[in-house]
Amino acid sequence: MAEIQPVRGWRYNDELGQHIDDYVSPLFDVVSAKQREALYRNPLNSIHLSVPRGEDAAGSALARLTEWQQQGVLCQDALPGIYVYYQYFRLPGNPQREYCRKGFMCHIRAYDWAENVVLRHENTLPASVNDRAELLARTQFQTSATHGLYRDEDFELERYLDEAILDPLYQTEEDYQGARDVLAVIQDARVIQRFQQVLAERQVILADGHHRYEGSLAYRQARELAAGGQATGREAWNYHLMYLTNATADDLRILPTHRLLLELPGGLTDADFLARLEPYFTVVPKDDAYDLPELIAGKPWAYGLYLDGQAYKLRLRPEVHEQLSWPLTPEVKALDLTVLHFFVLEKVLGIAGIDAQRQWPGVAYVRNFPECLTRVDRGEARAAFITNEVTMDEVERVCHSGAVMPPKSTFFYPKTIGGFLFTSIRDDEHTHAFTAGF
């Protein structure tokens, strides 16, 4: 199954590491325009490598990377290791409990999807994949780990992680999400070998970072082609930086992503919209919109609707589910979001087909529940559909069925951050991490 390798990580030097909050950044696909401009003002922030700008953005990133390495801004650890990464966080509505998501960063072989070792749960956009592949090809440097999940009910590796985290390399006070991030390293060859043995028996589900992972695949395939059959399979460019967490852990949290209808096509009035929903859903008015998440929690095919200042609880009429005619696996047809997209977007609004819905500008995806209500009240959207989160069990069942979920189905929280650890896949890297005998 999954082959992992230790890495000689590149990190901010010890002096800068004491103020690591100044240099980390959100991932390229979640950083807002306002955050981005603020981060660019710091000439040493990691965003200059992960989301470079300019006419030749990738070339700019390479020039800056070379300068930082020569000046000692970034330094490479002397020994290969597995990097322990803990994120401490709290959730809205439950501020008393502090969660701790435990994981580790290493290189994993960049498996093709057909090899059935790394499993995806969503499709990607070609333009974003090409952007990541070009940046990787020019810099041969990985600026942020994707997030993968393995399952280990025995929690065998956690005791090594817990021991290592007692001696952190550095930690944030609070990242942009409000989480506290802590980094440590394991360099004991015997322990690293045990990590490899555990992962060698398991598949990995890609939780977050599909575009970055596919960028690594594209780069690996290009290098293999250029090698003309002379590649050994041990070259550094065969590997990808990944943050791995145990899917069994309760601290692995998935938050919902709600749907905003920015418009009702065809000149539909609010009354028309409600009338069209009735054949498919029971529609019950509710007094307080802020009760909607609690009212639908844990109930299959249940949704909150906020329309013109009025809240409703919706639930699919069970007998109509068999009308869901999209050619999908049973695991995907059972998902709340599949039901929502088919019966609301296609049957009620007439946006027919998954591809048409992906391209339709009338829907927006919002993770913050109060923001949904606010945007409807401000007239920025006609309606908000409040959804339940996807469960880890649903993610696993869909992945193992070989299918993918609807767009924006999962939001694994918190996101990993960029700039905490970098790794190189330059041709000379294999002489260290990849043939070290682990």
C-alpha positions in Angstrom: 0.0 0.0 0.0 1.3 3.5 0.9 5.0 4.1 0.8 6.2 7.0 2.9 9.7 8.4 3.3 11.3 10.8 5.9 12.5 14.1 4.6 15.3 16.6 5.4 12.9 19.5 5.9 13.6 23.1 5.0 12.4 25.5 7.7 12.7 29.2 8.7 16.0 29.7 10.6 15.9 29.5 14.4 15.7 33.3 14.8 12.8 33.7 12.4 11.2 30.6 13.8 10.7 32.4 17.2 8.2 34.6 15.3 6.8 31.9 13.0 3.3 33.6 13.0 4.8 36.4 10.8 5.8 33.9 8.1 3.1 31.3 7.8 0.2 31.7 5.4 -3.2 30.2 4.4 -3.2 27.6 1.6 -3.3 29.0 -1.9 -7.0 28.0 -2.5 -8.4 29.6 0.7 -6.4 32.8 1.2 -8.6 35.8 0.6 -7.6 38.8 -1.4 -7.4 40.9 1.7 -5.2 38.4 3.5 -3.1 38.0 0.5 -2.2 41.7 0.2 -1.4 41.9 3.9 0.9 38.9 3.7 2.7 40.2 0.5 3.8 43.2 2.5 6.1 41.0 4.6 9.0 40.2 2.2 9.8 37.0 4.0 6.3 35.5 4.3 5.8 32.1 2.8 3.1 33.3 0.5 5.8 34.6 -1.9 6.6 30.9 -2.6 3.2 29.3 -2.4 1.2 32.0 -4.2 3.8 34.0 -6.2 2.6 36.9 -8.4 3.9 38.7 -11.4 4.1 38.0 -15.1 6.4 35.0 -14.5 5.0 34.0 -11.1 6.8 30.6 -10.9 10.1 32.3 -12.0 9.6 34.9 -9.2 9.1 32.1 -6.7 12.3 30.4 -7.8 14.4 33.5 -7.6 13.1 34.3 -4.1 13.6 30.7 -3.0 17.2 30.7 -4.2 17.8 34.0 -2.4 16.3 32.8 0.9 18.4 29.6 0.8 21.6 31.5 0.0 21.0 34.1 2.8 20.0 31.5 5.4 16.4 32.6 5.7 15.5 28.9 5.1 17.8 26.2 6.4 17.7 22.5 5.8 17.7 20.1 8.8 20.8 17.9 9.0 19.0 14.6 9.4 15.9 13.2 7.7 12.8 12.9 9.8 9.1 12.6 10.1 7.6 15.9 11.2 4.9 15.9 13.9 2.2 18.5 13.4 -0.5 19.1 16.0 -3.3 21.7 15.6 -5.2 22.8 18.8 -8.5 24.4 18.1 -12.1 25.1 19.3 -15.3 24.9 17.4 -18.1 27.5 17.2 -20.9 26.6 19.6 -18.6 24.6 21.9 -15.8 26.9 23.0 -15.2 25.0 26.2 -13.7 22.0 24.5 -10.2 22.2 22.9 -9.6 19.7 20.2 -6.2 18.5 19.1 -5.8 17.0 15.6 -2.6 14.9 15.7 -0.7 14.1 12.5 2.7 14.0 10.9 4.3 15.3 7.6 6.5 13.2 5.4 6.9 12.3 1.7 4.5 9.8 0.2 4.9 8.3 -3.3 2.8 10.2 -5.8 0.5 7.3 -6.8 -1.8 7.5 -9.8 -5.5 7.3 -8.9 -5.7 4.0 -10.8 -3.2 2.4 -8.4 -5.9 2.6 -5.7 -3.5 3.6 -2.9 -4.3 7.3 -2.6 -8.0 7.7 -3.0 -9.7 11.0 -4.0 -13.2 12.2 -3.0 -13.6 15.2 -5.4 -12.7 16.2 -8.9 -10.3 18.9 -9.8 -10.2 21.9 -12.1 -7.5 21.6 -14.8 -6.4 25.2 -14.7 -5.6 24.9 -11.0 -3.7 21.7 -11.5 -1.6 23.2 -14.2 -0.8 26.2 -12.0 0.5 23.9 -9.2 2.4 21.7 -11.7 4.2 24.6 -13.2 5.2 26.1 -9.9 6.5 22.7 -8.8 8.4 22.1 -12.0 10.2 25.5 -11.8 11.0 25.4 -8.0 11.1 21.7 -7.3 10.0 22.8 -3.8 6.9 21.9 -1.9 5.5 24.7 0.2 2.6 23.1 1.9 1.5 19.6 2.7 -1.7 18.1 1.4 -3.9 16.3 4.0 -4.3 12.6 3.8 -6.2 10.1 6.1 -5.2 6.6 7.1 -7.2 4.4 9.5 -5.6 2.8 12.6 -8.0 1.8 15.3 -5.1 0.8 17.6 -3.7 4.4 17.5 -0.2 2.9 17.5 1.6 5.9 16.1 0.1 8.4 18.5 2.4 7.5 21.4 5.4 8.4 19.3 3.7 11.7 18.2 2.8 12.6 21.8 6.4 12.0 22.9 7.9 14.1 20.1 5.5 17.1 20.5 6.9 17.7 24.1 10.0 19.1 22.4 8.6 21.4 19.7 10.7 23.1 17.0 8.3 26.0 17.0 4.6 26.9 17.3 2.2 29.6 16.3 0.4 31.7 18.9 -2.7 31.6 16.7 -3.1 31.2 13.0 -5.6 32.9 10.7 -8.3 30.3 11.7 -7.7 30.7 15.5 -5.8 27.4 15.7 -2.5 26.9 17.5 0.0 24.9 15.3 2.9 23.0 16.8 5.8 21.4 14.9 8.2 18.7 16.1 10.4 16.1 14.5 11.1 12.3 14.9 14.6 11.3 13.7 14.9 7.9 15.3 15.4 5.4 12.5 13.7 2.6 14.4 10.6 4.7 15.0 10.5 6.0 11.4 10.7 2.4 10.2 7.6 1.6 12.3 5.7 4.5 10.7 6.6 3.1 7.3 5.4 -0.4 8.2 2.1 0.9 9.5 1.4 2.9 6.4 2.5 0.1 4.1 -0.6 -1.8 5.1 -3.0 1.0 4.5 -4.7 3.1 1.8 -4.8 6.9 2.1 -7.8 9.1 1.5 -7.0 12.5 0.3 -8.9 14.9 2.5 -7.6 18.2 1.2 -5.2 19.4 -1.5 -6.4 17.5 -4.6 -5.0 20.2 -7.0 -1.6 20.1 -5.3 -1.5 16.4 -5.3 -2.5 16.2 -9.0 0.2 18.8 -9.7 2.8 16.4 -8.2 1.3 13.6 -10.4 1.6 15.7 -13.5 5.2 16.7 -12.7 6.2 13.1 -11.9 4.7 11.9 -15.2 6.6 14.6 -17.1 9.9 13.6 -15.5 9.2 9.9 -16.2 8.6 10.7 -19.9 11.7 12.8 -20.1 13.8 10.0 -18.5 12.9 7.8 -21.5 12.5 4.6 -19.4 15.8 5.2 -17.4 14.1 6.3 -14.2 14.7 4.1 -11.1 11.5 5.1 -9.3 13.6 6.3 -6.3 14.1 9.8 -7.6 12.9 12.6 -5.3 10.4 13.8 -7.9 8.4 10.6 -7.3 7.3 11.9 -3.9 4.9 14.4 -2.5 4.6 16.2 0.8 1.6 15.0 2.8 0.2 15.6 6.3 -1.3 12.3 7.5 -3.9 12.0 10.3 -5.8 9.0 11.7 -9.3 8.9 10.4 -10.4 7.1 13.6 -9.7 10.1 15.8 -12.6 12.1 17.2 -10.6 15.3 16.8 -10.8 14.9 13.0 -13.6 17.4 12.3 -15.5 18.0 9.1 -17.6 21.2 9.0 -20.6 21.8 6.6 -20.4 24.0 3.5 -23.8 25.7 3.0 -25.3 26.8 -0.4 -26.3 30.3 -1.2 -28.7 30.9 -4.2 -27.6 34.2 -5.6 -30.5 34.2 -7.9 -33.7 32.3 -8.7 -33.6 31.7 -12.5 -36.5 32.4 -14.8 -37.9 35.2 -12.7 -39.2 32.9 -10.0 -40.8 34.6 -7.0 -40.3 33.4 -3.5 -43.8 32.0 -3.5 -43.1 30.1 -6.8 -39.9 28.7 -5.3 -41.7 27.4 -2.2 -44.5 25.9 -4.3 -42.0 24.1 -6.5 -40.2 22.6 -3.4 -43.4 21.1 -2.1 -43.6 18.0 -4.3 -40.2 16.9 -3.1 -39.9 18.2 0.4 -41.9 18.7 3.5 -41.6 22.5 4.2 -42.2 23.6 7.8 -41.8 27.3 8.7 -39.7 28.0 11.8 -39.6 31.0 14.1 -35.8 31.5 14.5 -33.3 31.0 11.7 -30.5 30.5 14.2 -32.2 27.3 15.3 -31.9 25.7 11.9 -28.5 23.9 12.4 -29.8 22.2 15.5 -33.2 21.4 13.9 -31.6 19.4 11.1 -28.6 18.0 13.0 -28.2 14.2 12.4 -31.2 14.0 10.2 -30.7 12.5 6.7 -31.9 14.6 3.7 -32.8 17.5 6.0 -32.0 21.2 5.3 -32.6 24.6 6.6 -33.9 27.2 4.2 -33.7 31.0 4.8 -35.8 33.0 2.3 -36.8 36.7 2.6 -36.3 36.8 6.4 -38.3 33.5 7.0 -36.7 30.2 8.1 -37.9 26.8 7.0 -37.0 23.3 7.8 -37.0 21.0 4.7 -36.9 17.3 4.6 -37.0 15.1 1.5 -40.1 13.0 1.1 -38.5 9.5 1.3 -40.6 8.1 -1.6 -39.2 10.6 -4.1 -35.6 9.6 -3.6 -35.9 6.9 -6.2 -36.4 9.7 -8.8 -32.8 10.7 -8.4 -31.7 9.6 -11.9 -28.1 10.8 -12.1 -25.7 7.8 -13.0 -24.1 7.7 -9.5 -23.1 5.0 -7.1 -25.6 4.2 -4.3 -23.1 5.7 -1.8 -23.1 9.1 -3.6 -26.9 9.1 -4.2 -27.4 8.7 -0.4 -25.5 12.0 0.3 -27.4 15.0 1.5 -25.6 17.2 -0.9 -26.4 15.0 -3.9 -30.1 15.1 -2.9 -29.9 18.9 -2.6 -28.2 19.4 -5.9 -30.6 17.1 -7.8 -33.9 18.0 -6.3 -33.3 21.8 -5.8 -30.9 22.8 -8.5 -32.1 20.5 -11.2 -35.7 19.6 -10.5 -36.8 22.9 -9.0 -34.5 25.5 -10.6 -33.9 23.7 -13.9 -30.1 23.7 -13.8 -29.8 20.2 -15.2 -26.7 18.1 -14.8 -23.7 18.1 -12.6 -21.5 19.8 -15.1 -24.0 22.6 -15.7 -24.3 23.1 -11.9 -20.6 23.4 -11.5 -20.5 26.2 -14.1 -23.7 28.0 -13.0 -22.8 31.4 -11.3 -26.0 31.5 -9.3 -24.8 29.3 -6.5 -22.1 30.2 -3.9 -20.5 28.0 -1.2 -20.3 29.5 2.3 -18.9 27.8 5.4 -20.0 30.4 7.9 -23.6 30.0 9.0 -24.3 33.5 10.2 -22.8 34.9 7.0 -25.5 33.0 5.0 -28.3 34.7 6.8 -26.6 38.1 6.7 -26.1 37.9 2.9 -29.8 37.1 2.3 -30.8 39.9 4.6 -28.6 42.3 2.7 -30.1 41.2 -0.6 -26.8 39.7 -1.8 -28.5 36.3 -2.2 -32.1 35.2 -2.6 -31.9 32.2 -0.4 -29.6 30.1 1.8 -29.7 26.3 2.2 -28.2 25.2 5.5 -26.7 21.7 5.4 -25.3 19.1 7.8 -21.7 18.1 7.6 -20.6 15.1 5.7 -19.4 12.3 8.1 -16.1 10.5 7.9 -18.0 7.3 7.4 -19.6 8.8 4.3 -16.3 10.0 2.9 -14.8 6.5 3.3 -17.7 4.7 1.8 -17.7 7.0 -1.3 -13.9 6.8 -1.8 -13.9 3.0 -1.5 -16.7 2.8 -4.0 -14.5 4.5 -6.5 -16.8 7.5 -6.8 -16.4 11.2 -6.0 -18.6 13.6 -4.0 -20.5 16.7 -5.2 -18.4 19.9 -5.4 -17.5 21.5 -2.0 -18.7 18.6 0.0 -16.1 18.5 2.8 -14.4 21.1 4.9 -11.8 19.4 7.1 -11.1 21.8 9.9 -8.8 23.4 10.6 -6.8 23.7 7.4 -3.1 23.1 7.5 -1.0 26.2 7.0 1.7 27.0 4.5 5.3 27.9 5.4 5.5 25.6 8.5 7.6 23.1 6.6 9.1 23.0 3.1 10.6 20.0 1.3 12.7 19.8 -1.9 12.4 17.3 -4.7 15.5 18.4 -6.5 17.5 15.6 -8.1 20.2 15.6 -5.4 17.7 15.2 -2.6 17.5 11.4 -3.0 21.0 11.0 -1.7 19.8 12.0 1.8 16.2 11.1 2.6 15.4 8.4 0.1 18.3 6.0 0.4 19.0 6.5 4.1 18.1 2.9 4.9 14.8 3.4 6.7 
